[in-house]
Amino acid sequence: MMVSHDSTSDIQVDVLVIGAGPTGLGAAKRLDQFPHVSWLLVDCASQVGGLASTDVTPEGFLFDVGGHVIFSHYKYFDDCLNEALPKTSDWHTHQRVSYVWSMGLWVPYPYQNNICLLPTEEKLKCLEGLIDASLTHYPTKPKTFDEWIVRSMGTGIADVFMRPYNFKVWAIPTTKMQCSWLGERVAAPNLKQVVKNVVLNQVSESWGPNATFRFPDQGGTGGIWKAVGRTLPAEHIQLQQTVVRVDTDSKTITFAGGRVVGWNRSLISTMPVDQLVSILHPPRPDMKKACEALFFSSTHIIGIGVRGERPERIGNKCWLYFPEDNCDFYRATVFSNYSPNNVPSGESKLPTIAKAANWTASTNVCGEGAKVEHGPYWSLMFEVSASKFKSVDGRTIIYDTIKGAIATTLLSPEDEIVSTYHRRFDHGYPTPSLERDDALKVVLPELRKMDILSRGRFGSWKYEVGNQDHSFMLGVEAVDASLFGQVELTLNYPDMVNTRINDERRLEPNGTKRTEVNGLHSGDVDDAKVAEIKKNLENTRVYSHGNRTSKLGHPNAKYLEGSVD
């Protein structure tokens, strides 16, 4: 690693990257293409992956630290993952099988297209709301997410599904959320198709950007990012390094142990921007004040390992949505369906902790004294949100989750639980609140003036570009912005990147390095390229029932019932 030393730092590099999650690894991957640029990637954790890591219970069950699957809008992202895990056997490809648990029924995703399965009274309420929404003209655009829901789907679907489900996801009322994050080209439910489904009592096929997705054979989602990390030179990555101070005058960061590292060209930070601002020196009260308007929810991940053959009631389901109050979780994933290696082998012998019906808030999770038996095994992973609007008792969360899983038929009272998992993330979802954009307009440009690019799920605080592929490319594009002054498409044009195949960048073949860091290369993005993309995008629009969509499918499918990432 080409580094220098000066009087204020132990190490001096051109580009310093904080955080080894997808965004930091994306930045590092791009930086590794330029041998004449010195760089360093640091993280407080003991492994790479960040919010896309995977944990393993003592019994051998794997659980991602969130609902993650791989689907992509970017060729460069695909190239990097295929380089890291190149074999066909490295991956499982799945067709999404998703449902909404509603009124004691499994309603296929997307809910709003399949109300034909609801009881008659609720079905009529939803249809009336859809008809009213389609006949009502609004002279202005909706300002809140709640207004968008009612105008797009009517009060029926709003009350039965969209409002309660989104409150469980975001832990904030939909009236306090903006709707610009949904994009300009949102297609409302197709009223004719919904009516046809009701009359014929048929369901619609699934749609959306993640109708087909990949999942790694080994190591969970975290295994992907460990593999990407192994494609980078180890001497450029330093783990278990907690940043406690960012000095903007000397362009240095200080670690908890007192060591200091400086940057010459830019600092790319992927830590939550509110936390970054809190450790700036000299302090910036104006930026701290702006960050107070950034709202987020915390996330609890709960995992349950079960002995026995996968039940017929579970089948090949992937992830499932829960809008009602008979359970605390908003989403559950049949995690053992993604890869057989997400659970211990059937030969492994494990003690039964308790049957589901016998689980109490004081159950000893060690299973001491229980009979030890072999598998097979299967597993469920649950997500619960929390905020000042929605409290969660972490002391009883496993018990509450199991009780909810029985109430929603995910668990049978007789199921033998052999492993449990719980982990809380303070920053879980970056909320697109009404105040978010004004806050970001203050904070991000001010940081940029200091040669700091705050990027990533919480670094740039834009949920609409917060999935793994987006996060990775936010890091890649931050490097190109720093080195070449290029336009950051993902940060600045979320709706654009979400409605097209982004193929401007490709990974250099066979590890080829660029020999210079000046000027644009084929496929790089400047203002002219942005104008070209916009023009081509408009030319490829197709129109259906007066609503714009993209050739890639519904541009905002992931937002209607919560993205899986």
N, C-alpha and C positions, 0 to 999 in steps of 0.2 A: 504494500500500500504506500503510495506516494504521500507523505505527510511532511509538514514543517512544524517548527516550534517557534514560539515567540515568548516574550516576557510575561504575557498574561495567561497563557494556556499551556497545558502539557502536550496537547496535540492540536494541530491546525490543519483542517481539510477544506477543500473547495465547497463541497456540499455535505451538510450534516443532516441526517434523517432521524427523527425521534419516532419510535414505534415500529415494531416488526409484524404488524398485521398485514392484511392485503394491500393497503395503501403504501405502507413503508416498503414492503417487498416489491411492489410495482415500481416505486421510485428507484430502489436498489437495482432491480433488473434493468431498467433503462440506463442508469448510471454505469453499469458494468459494461455497456457497449462503448464507452468512451475511455480508453486507457490513459489519456492525458488529463483526466479529471480525477482528483483525489476525493474520496468520499468515505463516510462511516455511517453505519446503521446501528442504533442503540435501542434497547428495550428493557423495561424493568422486570419482565417475566423471565422464566428460565428456559422458555422455548418460543419459537416464532409462531405466529398465527393470530394473536390478538383476540378479537371477538369472533374469530372463525376457528378457534381451537377445539380440541376434543379431549375430554377427560375420561379416565378409566377407573371404575370402582374397584375396590379390593377383590371383588368376586369375578372381575373380568368383563363387565358390561361397559360398552362405550356409549358415551352421550356427548353430542355436540353442545357447545355452549350457546345454543340458539337453533332456530329452524333454518338450516342451510341446505340448499341444493345448488347444483351448477347448471345454469343456463346463461347464455351470453349474447351480448350485443356487439362484441368486438373480436375481430380476427386476431389482433395482437394478444389479447387475453387467452384465446384458444391456443395460439402458438406456444405461449409460455407454459400452459398447463400440459399440453401434449408433449412438450420437451421434458417436463418434470416427470410425467407418468406416461411413457410412450406406448406401452403395450395395451393391446385390446383387453387383456386379462386384468389390467389395472383398474378397469371401470365396470360398473353396472349401469345400463341404460334402462330407465323406467318410463312407462306411460303414467302420467299423474292419475291417481284415483282418489278424488277428494269429495267429501260430503260435509254438509252442515247438519248438526243435530238440532232439530227444531220440532217441538211439539210431539216428542216421542218418535220422531221419524228421521231417517237418513235422507236428506234432500241433496241430490247431486249438485256439485259446484258447476256453474254459478247459480246461486240461490235465486236471483231475480228472474232467471229464465225458466225456472223449474217449479214455480208455485203451483203447478197442476197437482202436486202431491200433497198439498196442504189440506186440512179440513175445510169443508165448504165455506163456513163463515169467514175464515181468514183468507181463503182464496178470493172470495168476492171483495173483501176489503182491499186486498192488494191490487186486484184488477181495476177497481174503481179509482184507486189512487193513480195507477198508471195512465188511465184514460184522462183523468183530470190534468195530470202533468203534461200529457201530449197536447191537450187542447188549450192550455194556458200560455199566453204570450207574456214574456217579461221584458220590459224595455231596457233593463240593465243586467249586467252579469251578476251572478251570485257572489256575495262577499265571504260567506262562511261555508264550511264543509256541510253544515246542516242544511243551508239553503240549497246547495248543489244537490244533495240527496233528495230533498223534497221535489225540486224542479225536475230532476232526472227520473225519479222512480215513484214519486207520490208518497203520501203519508202512510199508506198501508205497509209497504215494504220498509219504509223508514222506521215505523214503530215495531214491526215484527222482527226485523233483522238488523238493518244498517245502523240505527242509533245504539241499540244495546250491544251489538258486537263491537262496534268501533270504540265505544266507551271501555269495554273490557281490554281491547288492544292498547289504546293510547292512554288510558287512565285520565282522560280529560274529556269534558263534554264536546260534542261535535260543534256546538255553537261557539266554542272558543278556538276553533281551528279554521285556518284559511283554506281556500280551494285552488289557489293558483298552482300548487304543487301537483295537481291532477293533470295539468297541461291544457292547452287551448283546444285540443281535438278529442274531446271526450264523447264517446258514443253512448247515448242512453240505451236502455234495453229496447230491443226491437218489439214494439207492441204487437204487431201482426204475428210474429213468431210466438210470443208469449200466449196470445189468444189461441193460436193454432194448437199449441202444446196442451192448453187447458181443455179445449174441445176434444182433441184426440187422446188426451191423457197420456202424452208422450213427453220424454225428457230430451233436452238439448245436449248435444255432444259438448265436451269440455273445450274451452278455448283459452287463449292467453299465452304469454311468452314462455311459461314453464310447463306447458302441456306434456312435453318430453324433457327429461332432465337426466343428468349423469350424477353418479355417486361413486366414490372410490371404493375399491374392494377392501383395502386395508387402512386402518388408522382413522376412520371417520373423516370429516371435513378437515380436521387438523392435519391429517396425513398428507393432504394436498399441499398445504402451505409449508410443511416440513420438507416435502420433496422439492418445492420451488426454492426454498432456502438452501438446499443442498446443491443447486445449480449455481450458487453465488460463492465467491471466495470467502472462506471462513474468517480470514484475517480482517475482513471489512465489517464483521458483525460482532457486536459486543452485547451480551445479555446480562440480566440481573444488575442493570445500571439505572437507578432511579434519578430522574432529573428533578432538582429542587429549586433551580434558579436559572433564568434566562436573562442575560445581561445584553441589552440592545445597543449599548454604547461600545462595548468592547467586542461584541459579537461572539459571546462565549456562553456555554451552558456549564452548570456546576452539578455534579452528582452528589448523592447523599454522603458518600465517603470523602468528599472534598476535592476529587479530581475535576479538572477543568478541560473542556474541549472547545476549540473555536472554529468558526467557519469564515471563509473568505467571500464566497459568492452568495450562498443562500442557506437558510435553515428551513427544511421541510418538516413540519410538525404534524403528527397525526393524533396527538393527545386531544381530549375534548377542549375546544377552544376556550371555554370558560375557565378551565383549569390552567391552560397556558397563560391566559391573561393574568391570572392571580399570582403567577410567579415571575412576572416581568419586572425587571429593574433597569431604569427607574420605574416606579409604579405608574400606572396609567388609570387614574380614577374615572376618566371619561369612558374608557373601554370597559372597565369593570361595571360601570353603570349600564352600559349597553348590553352587556352579557346577562344582566339580571332579567332581561326580557326573553332570554332563550329558555324555553321550557323543555323538560325531558321526563321520561318515565323510567323507573327502574324495572328490571326484569328478573324474575325467579325462574330458574330451570329446574325441573323435578324429573327424575328418572326412576322408573320402576322395572325391575327385572323379575320375570315370572318363569316358574318351571312348568313344562308341559308342551305339547304340540300347539302350534298357533291355532287358536279357536276359529271355527268356521265363521263366527260372527265378525271376526276381524278381517279374515280373507287377505286380499292384496291391497287393502287401503294404504294410502300414503300419509297425507296430513288431513286433519279434520277440524272444523270450526264449531265453536260453542257460544252462541249469543245469549243463552238463558242463564238465570241465576241459580240453577241447581248444581253448578260447579264453579270454582274460582278460575279455572284455566280458560283461556280464550282459544287455544289451539293445542292439539295433541298430534304427535307423530308416531306412527308404528315404526320405530327406529330399526327394529330387527328385519323389517321388509327391505330396507335399503341395501344391506349387505349381510350375508350370513356371519361375517366376522365381527359384527357389532355385538354379538353375544358369545359367551363361552361355548366351547364345543360340547356336544351332548355327553361326552365321556366324563366331563368335569363333574365332580360330586360337590354339592353345596347344601348347607343346612337351610331348612325352611325357617324364615324369620317368623312369619305368621300367615294364616289365610287372610284374604282381603277383608272378609266380614269381621274378623277378630282383631283387626288392627285398631289400636287406640293411640291417643296422643302421647302416651308414655311407653309404647312398645319399644323393647330393647332391639335396636337394629343389628346387633351383633349375632343374634340367633343362637345364643349360647344354650347348650343342652339339647338343641333340636336334632332330629334324625337327619343324617347326611345321605343324600341320594343323588343319582346322576340326572342329566337332562332328558330331553332337549329343553331349550330355553327360548323365550321371546321377550320383547321389551317395548315399553311405551315411554315417550318423552313429552313433558307438558311445559307450557309457558304461561306464567302469571305475571301481570303487570301491577305496578304500584306507583302511587304519587300522593301528593297532598289531597287530591280529590278522591283517592281510592286506596284505602289502607289494607295491608296484608299482615297477618300474624306469622312471622317466620318460624316461631316456635312450634306451631302446629301445622305447618304447610304440607308436610308429607301426609299426615293423617287426613287433612282436608282434601288433598288431591285424590287420595285413594277413595274416600267417601264419594267425591264427585265422579270418579271413574266408574264406580258401581252404579251410581244414579244414571249415568249415560250409557250403560251397557258395555263400556270398554273393558271393565273387569267383572268377572263373575265373583260372587261372594266366596266361592270355594277355591278360587285361584290361589296358588301358593307363591307368595312373594319371597324371593331369595336375595334381592339386592335393592337398595335405594340410593338415591343421589339427590343432592340439593346444592345449588350455587346461586348466589345473588350478584347481579351486576348493577351498580349504582346508576350508570348511564346505559340504559337499554335501548330506548327509542328516541331519536331526535325529533321532537314534535314540530310539525309545521303549524305553529300557532299564529295568531293574527299579528303578533308583534315580531315574528322571526325575521322577515326580510329587512325591515328597517334596522334591526340590530346588526344583521350581517353586513349591511351597507356601511355601517360605521366601523365594525371590527376588522373585517377582512382587508379592506384597503389600507387601514392604518398599519396593520401588521406587514403588509406588502411593502410599505414605505421603509420598513426596518429590515427588508430582505428576508422576511419570514413568510412562508407560504403555509397556511393552516389548511390542511386537506384531510379528507376521509369522512367516514360516517358521522363522527362528531367533530372532526377538525373543521369541516366546512358546513356541517349541520343541515345538510339537505337530504332528507329521507328519500326523495324521488330519485336520487343517484347514490343510494346507500347500500346497494347489494354488493356481492363480492366482485363481480365484474366491473361495476362502476367504481368501487373503492380502489381496486387495483389500477384502473386507468386514471383515476385522479392523481395517483402517485406518478405514473408515467408522464402524464401531461404537465404536471408541476415541474418535472425535470426539464422538459422541453421548453416550458415557459421561462425557466431560470437560465438555461444555456443559450436558447435561440430567440427568446422573446415571442414564442409561438402562442397562439390562441388556445385556451383550455376549453375545448368543446364541452366536456362532461360537466364542468363546474358552471359554465356560463349559459349553456344551451341544453338543459336536461331533456326538454321535450323533443329536441332534435335527435339526440343520441338514442332516445327510447323508441323512436319510430323509424329506424333505418338500420341497415347492417353497416357498421363502422369498420371499414377496411383500409383506411389511409395508412395505418402503421402495420407492419409485419415484423416479426422477429427476424433479425439478421441470420441468414443460413449458416449452420455449422459454427456457431459462436463467433462469427465475423465481427470485428471491432471497427468502429469508425475512427478514422485517424485525425479528424479535426472536429472542432466544436463551434464552427462558424457557418452561417449560411443555411439555407433550407435544402432538404433532400427530397427526392420523389416521395410523395405521400405525406410529407410534413404539412402542418396546418398554419396558414397565416390568414389575414383578413380576406384576401382574394379567394382562398380555398373555402372559407366559411360562406362567402357569397355564392360560390359555385354549388356547395352542398345544399344551401337553402333553396336555390333555384331548382336543382334536381329533385329535391324532396317535394316541392310543390308540384312538379311535373308528374310525380309518381303517385299522387294522392288519388284514391278512388273514393267515390261517394255512394253511400247506401242509405236510403230513407232520409235523406237530407242531413245525415250526420257524417262527419269526416272520420275515416279510419285509415289505417296504413296497410300496405301489402304484407306487413309482418303480423297482421292480426290486430285485435283491439289494443290501442296504444296504452291503455291504462287498466288493463285487466287485472294486473297485480294489485292495484290499489282498492278495487271494489270490495274485496273480502280479505285484504291483508296479504302482503307479499310473504313468500317463504325465503327469507334471507335476512 
